[in-house]
Amino acid sequence: MRNRALSIRSKLMILFSVTILFPVLIIAYVLPAYYTKLITTETEKLTESTLVGLTSNIQYYLDELERVTTIPYNYNEVMYALKIRSAGIYKESDSYTKYKADYALYNTLPSALENMHKEILGTLLLPLDGSIFYKDSRSTLYTARSDYPYQEQDWYKEAVKANGKATFVRVHPQDYLKIDKVQSVFSVARLIRDMDSRKPIAIIMADADTVVIDRIVRQLISNDSVVVITDKNGQLVYASSDVPAVTLKELASSTGTVDYHGEAYVQVSKTVPSSSWKVTSLIPQSRFTDKVRWMHTTGLIFASGGLVLTLFLFLAYSRKLLTPFREMIQVMRHVQRGDMTKRVDIHGKDEIAELGSALNRMIRQLDDMVISEYRAKLKQQDAEMQALQSQIKPHFLYNTLNGFIGLNRRREHDTLDRAIRSLSGLLRYILSSDMTITLTEELEIIRKYADLQSMRFRDRLSFRFALDEKLAGLKIPKLLLQPLVENSVVHGFEPCEHPCLIEVDAFLKWEDGRPRAVIRVMDNGTGFNPAALTSKDRVGMRNVEERLSLSYPGASTLQVQSAPDQGTLITIAIDLPEEGFADEYHCG
């Protein structure tokens, strides 16, 4: 049984329903969603502005910590002391040398580390000979443990791996100190290297109290929000509240809402530039949705009333509206069968009457449109040929300018100057208004292109040309062969390690008593597997094929023969008119 299309009555019913329901749906769903989105966006912008201040404050303390780790570089005596200790010659040194080294590490360096911010708790210095120096900024003057496995700690390994750059260490316990109650800190560590030999001589780490971050967060973020700071690897650095592992994983993999203790939260993030720490503020989504929930209920009430009103209006007016449309359908069926004599009987001056008049005018003009469409098709083919030609010019110019860049980088300025002059002459050819040129002129364009490439690649690339004089006047689309030669250079020669030869020849061939022009572009380059080409790789080849098809419909072919490491052969064959061939192409 055939499927029936929707009748006009059904469509009118749908139209009226949509007309009534669409505004209602906007009120019930779209507007609440819009306002929710608007409130969310404004809150995100405000939160982002707040995070800018937060990250700036954190950045300030990280910069201070990073500055502390560079202090040894400012004192030659400290660097010398670290150097002799790390070299293992401290114990064998004379008393004066030991005195100088000890004074630098026990007096000069601690003095330089005085007057730090109170949140900077201390600085740990580990020369590579296993000795330990700790400068405590608190009045308690804690000391470092000698039995602690420093070299096994992640921050120690990361500092060594960073090779002299600052390493930002996430929150960790100060369990390497002799202290009654272990305190959590965040730190910056750095590998100290000898300025002369560039060899590692020590590891330095500056600690800051986590109360700094907590105080900044409490001042800038509202109570129902949660602030999470993670490092560049997604590991937790700080959280204002307990953060489940699943939430932390979502923060690392998504940019939308995340699940926090069973509730959806919107995340807004900023990155601390120097440390790549990501500061994320989690805002409960319920903050936005609760404000517009009443709109959904109001929308449902309006939608129900709209449906009832729509049904009543449709039953009252559909009969009057549908009759003219049925008449138009009958006329169109006659026109479909080829009967152009039928017309719509027009009554009144409303929009439906105007539609009937337009239909009558359309029928009268239909015969003329067939002829006009045929002419338009011919113009379209001409426009397509010009468009295909225009695709070749920028592609060629792009690759040629890349070659100029290579000459400039190698500082071959004289060669570059000659190449620019050659390109100028070549562009005068290319930018001429002629859409077709003779085969002789096309080969002249290719010779200029070959001169440019020869300047670029010198003895690694050579060209050979051969033209049958009988085909000298053969008309072809401009730049038909140049893209094929360019493909041989870019894809056949450039990846190749041995010198290459590119040959272009054209000759006349008779097949079954008919003349045929055969044009070949050959190279002994890398070659390829034609079956493995994607549609993207065939853009240039497809342009050539389409231009051939438009210029010689049904009378031209293009064949590609290639194999890896066997070179490439492209053959274009064009059937020539036998009648008048001798006069036009100088063939006896």
C-alpha positions as CSV (number, residue, x, y, z in Angstrom):
1,M,0.0,0.0,0.0
2,R,1.4,3.4,-1.0
3,N,2.3,5.8,1.7
4,R,0.2,8.9,1.6
5,A,1.9,12.3,2.0
6,L,0.5,14.7,4.5
7,S,-2.5,16.6,3.2
8,I,-2.8,20.4,3.2
9,R,-5.3,20.1,6.1
10,S,-2.7,18.1,8.1
11,K,0.0,20.6,7.3
12,L,-2.3,23.5,8.3
13,M,-3.0,21.8,11.6
14,I,0.7,21.4,12.2
15,L,1.2,25.1,11.2
16,F,-1.4,26.4,13.6
17,S,-0.1,24.1,16.4
18,V,3.4,25.3,15.9
19,T,2.2,28.9,15.7
20,I,0.6,28.7,19.0
21,L,2.9,26.3,20.7
22,F,6.2,27.9,19.6
23,P,5.8,31.0,21.8
24,V,4.6,28.9,24.6
25,L,7.6,26.6,24.4
26,I,9.8,29.6,24.4
27,I,8.2,30.8,27.6
28,A,8.2,27.3,29.1
29,Y,11.6,26.0,28.2
30,V,13.7,28.3,26.0
31,L,13.5,31.4,28.1
32,P,14.2,29.6,31.3
33,A,17.2,27.9,29.7
34,Y,18.2,31.3,28.2
35,Y,18.0,33.0,31.6
36,T,19.8,30.1,33.3
37,K,22.5,30.3,30.7
38,L,22.7,34.1,31.1
39,I,22.9,33.9,34.9
40,T,25.5,31.1,34.6
41,T,27.6,33.1,32.1
42,E,27.5,36.2,34.3
43,T,28.4,34.2,37.3
44,E,31.2,32.5,35.4
45,K,32.5,35.9,34.3
46,L,32.4,37.3,37.8
47,T,34.0,34.1,39.2
48,E,36.7,34.3,36.5
49,S,37.5,37.9,37.5
50,T,37.8,36.7,41.1
51,L,40.0,33.8,40.0
52,V,42.3,36.3,38.2
53,G,43.0,38.0,41.6
54,L,43.3,34.6,43.3
55,T,45.8,33.3,40.8
56,S,47.7,36.6,40.9
57,N,48.1,36.3,44.7
58,I,49.2,32.6,44.4
59,Q,51.6,33.6,41.6
60,Y,53.1,36.2,43.9
61,Y,54.0,33.7,46.6
62,L,55.2,31.2,44.0
63,D,57.4,33.9,42.5
64,E,58.8,34.6,46.0
65,L,59.5,31.0,46.5
66,E,61.2,30.7,43.1
67,R,63.3,33.8,43.9
68,V,64.4,32.2,47.1
69,T,65.7,29.1,45.2
70,T,67.9,31.4,43.0
71,I,69.6,33.1,46.0
72,P,72.7,30.8,46.0
73,Y,73.5,32.0,42.5
74,N,73.9,35.5,43.8
75,Y,76.8,34.6,46.1
76,N,80.1,33.3,44.7
77,E,81.3,32.0,48.1
78,V,78.1,30.0,48.5
79,M,78.4,28.5,45.0
80,Y,82.1,27.7,45.7
81,A,81.2,25.9,49.0
82,L,78.5,23.8,47.2
83,K,80.9,23.1,44.4
84,I,83.7,21.6,46.7
85,R,81.2,19.7,48.7
86,S,79.5,18.1,45.7
87,A,82.9,17.4,44.2
88,G,83.9,15.4,47.3
89,I,87.0,17.5,48.1
90,Y,85.7,19.2,51.2
91,K,87.1,16.7,53.6
92,E,90.6,16.8,52.0
93,S,90.7,20.6,51.9
94,D,92.8,22.7,54.2
95,S,91.4,24.4,57.3
96,Y,91.0,27.8,55.6
97,T,89.1,26.4,52.7
98,K,86.8,24.5,55.0
99,Y,86.3,27.7,57.1
100,K,85.4,29.7,54.0
101,A,82.9,27.0,52.8
102,D,81.3,26.6,56.3
103,Y,81.0,30.4,56.7
104,A,79.3,30.7,53.4
105,L,76.8,27.9,54.2
106,Y,76.2,28.7,57.9
107,N,76.4,32.5,57.8
108,T,76.3,34.1,54.4
109,L,73.4,32.0,53.0
110,P,71.2,32.2,56.1
111,S,71.7,35.9,56.3
112,A,70.6,36.2,52.7
113,L,67.5,34.2,53.5
114,E,66.5,36.5,56.4
115,N,63.5,38.8,56.3
116,M,61.4,36.5,54.2
117,H,57.6,36.7,54.2
118,K,56.3,35.0,57.3
119,E,54.4,32.5,55.2
120,I,57.8,31.3,53.8
121,L,58.6,28.8,56.5
122,G,62.1,27.7,55.5
123,T,64.6,26.7,52.9
124,L,66.2,23.3,52.5
125,L,69.6,22.9,50.8
126,L,71.0,19.5,49.9
127,P,74.5,19.5,48.4
128,L,75.2,16.3,46.4
129,D,77.7,15.0,49.0
130,G,74.8,14.1,51.3
131,S,75.1,17.0,53.7
132,I,72.0,18.9,54.8
133,F,71.4,22.6,55.5
134,Y,68.1,24.0,56.6
135,K,67.3,27.7,57.3
136,D,64.1,27.9,59.4
137,S,62.2,31.3,59.2
138,R,60.2,30.6,62.3
139,S,61.3,31.4,65.8
140,T,61.3,27.7,66.8
141,L,64.3,27.1,64.5
142,Y,63.6,23.6,63.5
143,T,66.3,21.5,61.9
144,A,66.3,18.9,59.1
145,R,66.5,15.2,59.7
146,S,69.7,13.4,58.7
147,D,68.0,10.0,58.4
148,Y,65.4,11.1,55.9
149,P,65.5,9.5,52.3
150,Y,65.6,12.8,50.4
151,Q,66.7,11.4,47.1
152,E,63.7,9.0,47.0
153,Q,61.2,11.8,47.2
154,D,59.2,12.8,44.1
155,W,60.0,16.5,44.5
156,Y,63.8,15.6,44.6
157,K,63.5,13.5,41.4
158,E,61.4,16.2,39.6
159,A,63.9,18.9,40.5
160,V,66.8,16.8,39.0
161,K,64.7,16.1,35.9
162,A,63.9,19.8,35.5
163,N,67.7,20.4,35.1
164,G,67.9,23.8,36.7
165,K,64.3,25.1,36.1
166,A,61.9,25.7,38.9
167,T,59.8,22.8,40.0
168,F,56.5,23.6,41.7
169,V,55.8,21.0,44.4
170,R,52.2,20.3,45.4
171,V,51.1,20.4,49.1
172,H,53.1,17.8,51.1
173,P,54.1,17.3,54.8
174,Q,57.3,18.7,56.2
175,D,58.2,15.3,57.5
176,Y,61.9,15.9,56.8
177,L,62.1,18.2,59.8
178,K,62.6,17.4,63.5
179,I,59.2,18.7,64.5
180,D,56.6,17.6,67.0
181,K,53.6,18.3,64.7
182,V,54.2,17.8,61.0
183,Q,52.9,20.8,59.0
184,S,51.7,20.7,55.3
185,V,53.4,23.1,52.9
186,F,53.7,23.8,49.2
187,S,57.1,24.4,47.8
188,V,59.4,25.3,44.9
189,A,62.4,23.1,44.2
190,R,65.4,23.7,41.9
191,L,68.6,21.9,40.9
192,I,71.6,24.2,41.5
193,R,74.3,23.8,38.8
194,D,77.9,25.0,38.7
195,M,78.1,28.2,36.6
196,D,81.4,27.1,35.0
197,S,81.0,23.3,34.4
198,R,77.2,23.3,34.4
199,K,77.3,20.2,36.6
200,P,74.7,19.7,39.4
201,I,76.0,20.6,42.8
202,A,72.9,20.8,45.0
203,I,69.1,20.7,45.4
204,I,67.3,23.7,47.0
205,M,63.7,23.8,48.1
206,A,61.7,26.7,49.6
207,D,58.5,25.9,51.7
208,A,55.5,28.1,52.1
209,D,52.6,27.6,54.6
210,T,49.4,26.3,53.0
211,V,47.5,28.8,55.1
212,V,48.4,31.4,52.4
213,I,46.3,29.6,49.8
214,D,43.5,29.0,52.3
215,R,43.4,32.6,53.4
216,I,43.3,33.9,49.8
217,V,40.5,31.4,48.8
218,R,38.3,32.3,51.9
219,Q,38.6,36.0,51.1
220,L,37.6,35.8,47.4
221,I,35.2,32.8,47.0
222,S,31.6,32.4,48.3
223,N,30.7,29.8,50.9
224,D,28.7,27.5,48.6
225,S,31.6,27.3,46.1
226,V,34.5,24.8,46.2
227,V,38.0,25.8,45.1
228,V,40.3,23.1,43.8
229,I,43.9,23.6,42.7
230,T,45.6,20.9,40.6
231,D,49.1,20.6,39.1
232,K,49.9,20.1,35.4
233,N,49.5,16.4,35.9
234,G,46.0,16.7,37.4
235,Q,47.2,15.8,40.9
236,L,45.5,17.6,43.8
237,V,47.5,20.6,45.2
238,Y,44.8,22.1,47.4
239,A,41.0,21.9,48.0
240,S,38.9,24.2,50.1
241,S,36.7,21.1,50.9
242,D,37.0,17.4,50.5
243,V,37.1,16.4,46.8
244,P,36.3,12.8,45.8
245,A,38.6,11.0,43.4
246,V,35.8,10.8,40.7
247,T,35.3,14.5,40.8
248,L,39.1,15.1,40.5
249,K,39.1,12.8,37.5
250,E,36.3,14.7,35.8
251,L,38.1,18.0,36.4
252,A,41.1,16.7,34.4
253,S,39.0,15.4,31.5
254,S,36.1,17.8,31.0
255,T,35.3,21.5,30.8
256,G,31.6,21.4,31.5
257,T,29.7,20.4,34.6
258,V,31.1,17.9,37.1
259,D,29.6,15.7,39.7
260,Y,30.4,16.7,43.3
261,H,28.9,14.6,46.0
262,G,26.0,13.7,43.7
263,E,25.2,17.3,42.6
264,A,26.0,19.0,39.4
265,Y,28.6,21.8,39.7
266,V,29.8,24.3,37.0
267,Q,33.5,24.7,36.8
268,V,35.4,27.9,36.1
269,S,39.2,27.6,35.7
270,K,42.3,29.8,35.5
271,T,45.9,28.8,35.2
272,V,48.8,30.1,37.3
273,P,51.3,30.9,34.5
274,S,54.6,30.0,36.0
275,S,53.6,26.7,37.7
276,S,50.9,25.6,35.3
277,W,48.7,25.0,38.4
278,K,45.0,25.1,37.5
279,V,42.7,26.9,39.9
280,T,39.1,25.7,39.5
281,S,36.0,27.2,41.2
282,L,33.1,24.7,41.5
283,I,29.7,26.5,41.5
284,P,26.5,24.6,42.3
285,Q,24.2,24.5,39.3
286,S,21.2,24.6,41.6
287,R,22.1,28.2,42.3
288,F,20.9,29.1,38.7
289,T,18.1,26.6,38.1
290,D,16.0,27.3,41.2
291,K,15.5,30.9,40.1
292,V,13.6,30.0,36.9
293,R,11.8,26.8,37.8
294,W,8.4,28.5,37.9
295,M,8.6,29.4,34.2
296,H,8.3,25.7,33.3
297,T,5.0,25.3,35.1
298,T,3.6,28.4,33.5
299,G,4.6,27.2,30.1
300,L,2.8,23.9,30.5
301,I,-0.4,25.7,31.3
302,F,-0.1,27.9,28.3
303,A,0.7,24.9,26.0
304,S,-2.5,23.0,27.0
305,G,-4.7,26.0,26.3
306,G,-3.0,26.7,23.0
307,L,-3.7,23.2,21.8
308,V,-7.5,23.6,22.4
309,L,-7.5,27.0,20.7
310,T,-5.6,25.7,17.7
311,L,-8.1,22.8,17.1
312,F,-11.0,25.2,17.2
313,L,-9.5,27.7,14.7
314,F,-8.5,24.9,12.4
315,L,-12.0,23.3,12.2
316,A,-13.6,26.7,11.6
317,Y,-11.4,27.9,8.7
318,S,-9.7,24.9,7.1
319,R,-12.6,24.1,4.7
320,K,-12.6,27.5,3.1
321,L,-8.8,27.6,2.7
322,L,-8.3,24.2,1.2
323,T,-10.6,24.4,-1.9
324,P,-8.3,26.7,-4.0
325,F,-5.4,24.6,-3.2
326,R,-7.1,21.4,-4.5
327,E,-7.8,23.2,-7.7
328,M,-4.2,24.2,-8.1
329,I,-3.1,20.6,-7.5
330,Q,-5.4,19.5,-10.4
331,V,-3.9,22.1,-12.7
332,M,-0.4,21.1,-11.8
333,R,-1.1,17.5,-12.6
334,H,-2.2,18.5,-16.1
335,V,1.0,20.5,-16.5
336,Q,3.0,17.5,-15.3
337,R,1.5,15.5,-18.1
338,G,2.6,18.2,-20.6
339,D,-0.7,20.0,-20.9
340,M,0.2,23.7,-20.8
341,T,-3.4,24.9,-21.6
342,K,-4.9,24.5,-18.1
343,R,-5.3,27.5,-15.9
344,V,-6.5,28.2,-12.3
345,D,-9.9,29.9,-12.0
346,I,-9.1,32.9,-9.9
347,H,-11.6,34.4,-7.5
348,G,-11.0,37.4,-5.2
349,K,-7.9,39.4,-4.5
350,D,-6.4,37.8,-1.5
351,E,-3.1,36.0,-1.1
352,I,-4.5,32.7,-2.4
353,A,-5.7,34.5,-5.6
354,E,-2.2,36.0,-6.0
355,L,-0.8,32.5,-5.7
356,G,-3.2,31.3,-8.5
357,S,-2.1,34.2,-10.7
358,A,1.5,33.4,-10.1
359,L,0.9,29.7,-11.0
360,N,-0.8,30.8,-14.3
361,R,2.2,33.0,-15.1
362,M,4.6,30.2,-14.3
363,I,2.8,27.9,-16.7
364,R,3.0,30.5,-19.5
365,Q,6.7,30.9,-18.9
366,L,7.6,27.3,-18.6
367,D,8.4,26.7,-22.3
368,D,10.8,29.7,-22.3
369,M,12.5,28.5,-19.2
370,V,13.5,25.2,-20.8
371,I,15.5,27.1,-23.4
372,S,16.9,29.5,-20.8
373,E,18.0,26.7,-18.6
374,Y,19.9,25.1,-21.5
375,R,21.7,28.3,-22.1
376,A,22.4,28.7,-18.4
377,K,23.9,25.2,-18.3
378,L,26.4,26.2,-21.0
379,K,27.4,29.4,-19.1
380,Q,27.8,27.3,-16.0
381,Q,30.2,25.0,-17.7
382,D,32.3,28.0,-18.8
383,A,32.2,29.4,-15.2
384,E,33.3,26.0,-13.8
385,M,36.2,25.9,-16.2
386,Q,37.4,29.4,-15.1
387,A,36.9,28.4,-11.4
388,L,39.0,25.3,-11.9
389,Q,41.8,27.3,-13.5
390,S,41.7,29.8,-10.7
391,Q,42.4,27.0,-8.2
392,I,45.7,26.2,-9.9
393,K,47.2,29.7,-9.7
394,P,47.3,30.2,-5.9
395,H,48.4,26.6,-5.4
396,F,51.3,27.1,-7.8
397,L,52.2,30.5,-6.3
398,Y,52.1,29.0,-2.7
399,N,54.6,26.3,-3.5
400,T,56.9,28.7,-5.5
401,L,57.0,31.2,-2.6
402,N,57.9,28.3,-0.2
403,G,60.9,27.7,-2.5
404,F,61.9,31.4,-2.2
405,I,61.7,31.0,1.6
406,G,64.2,28.1,1.4
407,L,66.6,30.2,-0.8
408,N,66.4,33.1,1.6
409,R,67.1,30.9,4.7
410,R,70.2,29.5,2.9
411,R,71.2,33.1,2.2
412,E,71.5,32.5,-1.5
413,H,70.5,36.0,-2.3
414,D,71.7,36.1,-5.9
415,T,69.8,33.0,-6.7
416,L,66.8,34.4,-5.0
417,D,67.0,37.6,-7.0
418,R,67.1,35.6,-10.3
419,A,64.2,33.4,-9.1
420,I,62.0,36.5,-8.3
421,R,62.7,37.9,-11.8
422,S,61.8,34.5,-13.3
423,L,58.6,34.3,-11.3
424,S,57.7,37.9,-12.4
425,G,57.9,36.8,-16.0
426,L,56.0,33.6,-15.3
427,L,53.2,35.4,-13.5
428,R,52.7,37.7,-16.5
429,Y,51.9,34.5,-18.5
430,I,49.7,33.0,-15.8
431,L,47.6,36.1,-15.1
432,S,46.8,36.9,-18.7
433,S,43.1,36.9,-19.5
434,D,43.3,34.0,-22.0
435,M,41.5,30.8,-20.9
436,T,43.2,28.6,-23.5
437,I,46.7,28.7,-24.9
438,T,48.7,26.6,-27.4
439,L,50.7,23.6,-26.3
440,T,53.9,25.6,-27.3
441,E,52.9,28.4,-24.9
442,E,52.1,25.9,-22.1
443,L,55.5,24.3,-22.5
444,E,57.1,27.8,-22.3
445,I,55.3,28.3,-18.9
446,I,56.6,24.9,-17.7
447,R,60.2,25.9,-18.8
448,K,60.0,29.0,-16.7
449,Y,58.7,26.9,-13.8
450,A,61.6,24.5,-14.4
451,D,64.1,27.4,-14.3
452,L,62.8,28.4,-10.9
453,Q,63.1,24.8,-9.5
454,S,66.6,24.4,-11.1
455,M,67.7,27.5,-9.2
456,R,66.4,26.0,-6.0
457,F,67.6,22.4,-6.3
458,R,70.6,22.9,-8.7
459,D,72.1,19.6,-10.0
460,R,69.7,17.4,-8.1
461,L,66.9,18.1,-10.5
462,S,66.9,18.3,-14.3
463,F,64.1,18.7,-17.0
464,R,63.8,17.5,-20.6
465,F,61.1,18.7,-23.0
466,A,60.1,17.4,-26.5
467,L,57.2,18.7,-28.7
468,D,56.0,17.3,-32.0
469,E,55.8,20.3,-34.3
470,K,52.5,19.0,-35.6
471,L,51.0,19.7,-32.2
472,A,52.5,23.2,-31.7
473,G,49.2,24.9,-32.3
474,L,47.0,22.6,-30.3
475,K,44.8,24.6,-28.0
476,I,44.6,23.4,-24.3
477,P,43.4,25.0,-21.1
478,K,46.0,27.3,-19.6
479,L,48.0,25.6,-16.8
480,L,46.8,22.1,-17.7
481,L,50.2,20.5,-17.5
482,Q,52.0,22.7,-15.0
483,P,50.3,21.2,-11.9
484,L,51.4,17.7,-13.1
485,V,55.0,18.9,-13.4
486,E,54.7,20.5,-9.9
487,N,53.4,17.2,-8.5
488,S,56.5,15.5,-9.9
489,V,58.7,18.0,-8.1
490,V,56.9,18.1,-4.8
491,H,55.8,14.4,-4.4
492,G,58.2,12.6,-6.7
493,F,61.5,14.5,-6.4
494,E,61.6,16.3,-3.0
495,P,61.3,13.1,-0.9
496,C,63.9,11.3,-3.2
497,E,67.5,11.0,-2.2
498,H,69.0,10.6,-5.7
499,P,69.1,13.1,-8.5
500,C,65.9,13.1,-10.6
501,L,64.9,13.8,-14.2
502,I,61.4,15.1,-15.2
503,E,60.4,14.7,-18.8
504,V,57.5,16.3,-20.7
505,D,56.9,15.2,-24.3
506,A,54.0,15.6,-26.7
507,F,53.5,13.7,-30.0
508,L,50.9,12.8,-32.5
509,K,49.6,9.2,-32.6
510,W,47.1,7.6,-35.0
511,E,44.7,5.0,-33.7
512,D,42.1,3.3,-35.8
513,G,42.6,5.9,-38.5
514,R,42.0,8.8,-36.1
515,P,44.6,11.4,-34.9
516,R,45.3,11.6,-31.2
517,A,47.5,14.0,-29.3
518,V,49.5,12.2,-26.5
519,I,51.1,14.2,-23.8
520,R,53.3,12.6,-21.1
521,V,54.8,13.8,-17.9
522,M,57.4,11.4,-16.5
523,D,59.8,11.3,-13.5
524,N,62.1,8.8,-11.9
525,G,61.3,9.9,-8.4
526,T,59.9,8.0,-5.4
527,G,56.6,7.0,-7.0
528,F,53.5,5.9,-5.1
529,N,50.6,3.4,-5.0
530,P,47.7,5.0,-7.0
531,A,45.2,2.8,-5.2
532,A,46.3,4.2,-1.8
533,L,45.5,7.8,-2.7
534,T,42.7,9.6,-0.7
535,S,40.3,12.1,-2.2
536,K,42.3,14.8,-0.4
537,D,45.5,13.7,-2.1
538,R,43.8,13.7,-5.6
539,V,42.7,17.4,-5.5
540,G,45.2,18.6,-8.1
541,M,44.8,15.5,-10.3
542,R,41.0,15.8,-10.1
543,N,41.2,19.5,-11.2
544,V,43.2,18.5,-14.3
545,E,40.7,15.7,-15.1
546,E,37.7,18.0,-14.8
547,R,39.3,20.7,-17.0
548,L,40.0,18.1,-19.6
549,S,36.4,16.9,-19.4
550,L,35.0,20.4,-19.8
551,S,37.4,21.3,-22.7
552,Y,37.1,18.0,-24.5
553,P,33.9,16.3,-23.4
554,G,34.1,12.6,-24.2
555,A,37.3,13.0,-26.2
556,S,40.1,12.9,-23.6
557,T,41.6,10.5,-21.0
558,L,44.1,10.8,-18.2
559,Q,46.0,7.7,-17.0
560,V,48.4,7.5,-14.0
561,Q,51.0,4.7,-13.8
562,S,53.2,4.6,-10.7
563,A,54.7,2.3,-8.1
564,P,56.9,3.0,-5.0
565,D,60.5,3.7,-6.0
566,Q,59.6,3.2,-9.7
567,G,58.8,6.8,-10.7
568,T,55.5,8.1,-12.2
569,L,54.1,8.3,-15.7
570,I,51.0,10.5,-16.4
571,T,49.5,10.2,-19.9
572,I,46.9,12.6,-21.4
573,A,45.3,11.6,-24.6
574,I,43.1,13.9,-26.6
575,D,41.1,12.8,-29.7
576,L,41.6,15.3,-32.6
577,P,39.1,16.0,-35.4
578,E,40.3,14.3,-38.5
579,E,38.6,16.8,-40.8
580,G,40.8,19.8,-41.3
581,F,43.5,18.4,-39.1
582,A,46.2,18.8,-41.7
583,D,45.6,22.5,-42.1
584,E,45.1,23.3,-38.4
585,Y,48.0,21.3,-37.0
586,H,50.4,21.5,-39.9
587,C,50.1,17.7,-40.5
588,G,50.3,16.4,-44.0
